[in-house]
Amino acid sequence: MDRSFSPHSWFWVVAGDETRYWSSEAVAYVTELPEGAGVTRIGSEAELSDVLRVHGIQGPLVSKDDLYAERERRIALPLAVTLSVGTIQINMDALSQRNIQGLASVGQYLSAASPEHMTAFRGFDNVTYQLTAADLVSMGLQVAARIQAAYNAEWALKAMDPVPLDYQNDRYWK
């Protein structure tokens, strides 16, 4: 009986090496096939990674696009920033980042022109906070630090050969 192709639970013989099989379910090489397992031969790890990526499955090679997506995912996570009002969480999607960097510039201006001015800011918790000029600048710097740390981690991963398959693990992104 032929088994129907299921990319999420399939095995692959890569580059003719029949001593191991790539398991799309385990996201790893295995040395034994389960009885009745579906198996396909494929020319290279790069080709297999490209085929699996279409189905949202990690292949044996991590691409620059995989690292880019993980960097952007991590940057966009809510961020806890410490300000004069306490520690608050802020949104970090691309639009929020742009707005916060704009507020940081306003904070620099206000520091010189009107340091007592308070600016209303709505946090991730949907609560409005009254922030000082120094708070706006500090928030912008903390956002920039998050972004820079994510880029540094991505660059460190790109320098590894090969990039580890568990590149999404927090230990690489600290």
N, C-alpha and C positions, 0 to 999 in steps of 0.2 A: 504494500500500500504506500503510495506517495504521500509525503507529508507536505501540507500547504506552507508556503513561505510565510514566516512571521519574523520580521526583522528584529523584534525585541527578544526572541528566544531562538536564535539560530547560531550555527557554528560555521567557521570559515577556515579553510586550509589556505594559508598565506604563502605566496611565492614557492609553492610546491613542498613546503616543510610539513611533512606528515607526522612529525614528532610532537606537535602541539597544535591546538585549535583555538582560534579566537572565539570566545563566547560573548555574544552581544548582551546576554542577560547578566553575566558575571562582570562584564567589562574588564576582561582579563584573559590571558591564555590559560588553557587547561590541557592536561595531557591525556585525558580519557573522555570519550564521547558517551553520553547516555544512550541507552538502547533506543533506536528509532529516531535519533537526532537528525535534524535537517542539516545538511552540509553543502557548502558551495566553495568551489575553488576560485581564488582571486589572485591577481598578479602581484600586488604589493600592499604593504601597510598603508601607504598613502592612498591608494585606490580604495581600499576597504574603509578607511576613515572618511573619505568623501562620500561613499555609498551610505554609510551609517549616519553621517551628519544630516542628510536629508530627512531621516526619520527621527532626529533629535536624540541619537544614541552616540555616546563617546566611542570612538575607534581607538586603535593602538597608537595613533599619533595625535598630539595636541597641536592644533593650528594656531596661527596668530589671531585668527578670528575668534577662536575659543577663549584665548587670553583676553582679547579686547572686550568680549561680552562679559566675562567674569569681572574685569576691572570696572566696567560701567555699572554692572549690577551692584557691586560693593559700594561704589561712590554714591549711588542713588538710595542706599539704605538710610532711614532716618538717623540723624546725628544728635547726640547729646552735647550741648554746648554750655559752658559755665560762664554766667554773666552776673551782673550785680543783683539781679532778681532771683538768682539761684541757677540750678542746672535745669535746662529745658531741652526738649527734643524739637528738632526742626526738620522740615521736609528737605530732601536733597535731590528731587527730580531736576531735570535740566532747567526748567523754568524757574524753580525755586532758587537754584544756584545763581542764575543770572540776577534775580531780584535781590538776593542777599549780597552779592558783590556790588550791586548798585547802591544798596543801603550802606555798605561799608565805605563807599566813596562819599556818600552823603555824611556819614559819621565823621570822616576826616574834615570835611568842610565845616560841619557844625562844631567840631572841637575848637576851631579857631574863631568862628563867627558867633556861635551861640551855644556854649558848652552846657548850659542848663536845659536846653530844649529836650523834650521827651518825644520819642517817636513810637507810635503804636505798631506792634508786630504780633501777628497771630502765629502761634507755635503749632507743632504737629498735633497737640492735644486740643486744638481749636479754641484755645484760651488766648485772649489778647493781653500782651505784656507791654508795659511802658518802658522803653529802653533809652538809655543815655547814648550820647555820641560815642563814648568809649565802648559801650556795649555793642553798638553797630560795627565798629572797627574790629573789636575782639571776635565777634561772630564771623565776620568775613575772613579773618585770619585762621580761625578754627576750621572753616570750610576749606580754605586753601590748603591747610595742613592735611585734611582728610584726602583731598584730591591728589596731592603730591605723594602721600604714603601709598596710595593705590597704584600710581604710576611706577614708583620705585619697586614695589612688589612685582608688578607685571614685568618690568625690565629684568629683575633678578631671575624670574622664571624663564624668560626668553633666553637668558644666557646659559641655562642648563641644557645639557645634551645627553639624553633626551629630556624634554620637559616631562615631569612626572605626571602619570595619569590621574593622580589625586590632586591636581593643581588647584582644585576648588577648596581644599582643606585650609582651614583658618591659619594653620601654622605658617603657610607661605605668605600670608597677607597681613601679618602683624607689623 
